[in-house]
Amino acid sequence: MKISGDLITSSNKNIPYTFYKHDEKSNCLAIILPGTGYTTESPLLRYTIQILIKKDIDVLHVN
């Protein structure tokens, strides 16, 4: 699995993201967009991301 993260600049704002990509080709991508005051490190999304990764689904989460 490859994990990459960076910043995207949009409308003068830096938006951090992390991308979890499996070594094998995957036909599925989950995009996680947390709401205001709830980050991807919060339990509900963190456990969801772990389950998706275990099911061989690539995950992109935007902070």
Sequence and secondary structure as in RCSB ss.txt:
>XXXX:A:sequence
MKISGDLITSSNKNIPYTFYKHDEKSNCLAIILPGTGYTTESPLLRYTIQILIKKDIDVLHVN
>XXXX:A:secstr
 EEEEEEEEETTEEEEEEEEE SS  S EEEE   TT  TTSHHHHHHHHHHHHTT EEEEE 
